[in-house]
């Protein structure tokens, strides 16, 4: 998602909606040196995160899965930067 220079990532709970479960949404802006921004926790419906990325590319990740807590985070992240703008 994009809004006036901000890029947003949302991970929507598709099963077990309404019941608390582990959810994470992540975004990384190319060249900003800040690394991954993350919203993670126990949510009923979604996790969302945004970052200012006007004129830059992003990569993103997300999961609604208990496995996220025990697996490498890189398995749920995009490797290349896309959505440039």
Secondary structure, DSSP 4 states (H G I P E B T S, - for coil): -EETTEEEEEEE--SSTTS-EEEEEEEEETTSS--EEEEEEEESSEEEEEEE-TTS-EEEEEEE-GGGGTS-GGGGB-SS-B---
